[in-house]
Amino acid sequence: MIEGETLLLFLVLLVGLTIILAILIKAALERIGIPSLVGYLLLGIAMGFLDEQVHFLTPPVKEVYAFLAELGIISLLFRVGLESNLAGLISQLPRASFILLGNLSFSGILGFLAASKILQLELIPSLFIRKFQTSDREFLDGNLYQVRIITYNK
């Protein structure tokens, strides 16, 4: 039980220290005109480097930091959604659609040519790769969908 309480105390101390360092980094970087995100990234890199030397991030601590990171991403996306200008986004839709169609066409043709010419696959597997090259990757989970290409020597 003491090990669990010690871990909890260490976790609270570490998260509190991280928050204080983040606030200090933000204040220091705002004075010199550098975005605070740069400081946050450097703090994360420094913590990773320090963990390689001292090994203070145990698996439960890493789980807590992963949870806090997910909360941070969710709150960032929520804030971006609140501050977005829907009318401005809709006005940019024709120009964005042109870029999207060009991107999908280019990546689809490139994927098909790479599969058929470089990997020397037949038509159906090459078209299958082209389809996956141009589909929405947000809806595909790498753990659920795995594409295996099997070539047969004739």
Rosetta blueprint (number, residue, H / E / L):
1 M L
2 I H
3 E H
4 G H
5 E H
6 T H
7 L H
8 L H
9 L H
10 F H
11 L H
12 V H
13 L H
14 L H
15 V H
16 G H
17 L H
18 T H
19 I H
20 I H
21 L H
22 A H
23 I H
24 L H
25 I H
26 K H
27 A H
28 A H
29 L H
30 E H
31 R H
32 I H
33 G L
34 I L
35 P L
36 S H
37 L H
38 V H
39 G H
40 Y H
41 L H
42 L H
43 L H
44 G H
45 I H
46 A H
47 M H
48 G H
49 F H
50 L H
51 D H
52 E H
53 Q H
54 V H
55 H L
56 F L
57 L L
58 T L
59 P H
60 P H
61 V H
62 K H
63 E H
64 V H
65 Y H
66 A H
67 F H
68 L H
69 A H
70 E H
71 L H
72 G H
73 I H
74 I H
75 S H
76 L H
77 L H
78 F H
79 R H
80 V H
81 G H
82 L H
83 E H
84 S L
85 N L
86 L H
87 A H
88 G H
89 L H
90 I H
91 S H
92 Q L
93 L H
94 P H
95 R H
96 A H
97 S H
98 F H
99 I H
100 L H
101 L H
102 G H
103 N H
104 L H
105 S H
106 F H
107 S H
108 G H
109 I H
110 L H
111 G H
112 F H
113 L H
114 A H
115 A H
116 S H
117 K H
118 I H
119 L L
120 Q L
121 L L
122 E L
123 L H
124 I H
125 P H
126 S H
127 L H
128 F H
129 I H
130 R H
131 K H
132 F H
133 Q H
134 T H
135 S L
136 D L
137 R H
138 E H
139 F H
140 L L
141 D L
142 G L
143 N L
144 L L
145 Y L
146 Q L
147 V L
148 R L
149 I L
150 I L
151 T L
152 Y L
153 N L
154 K L
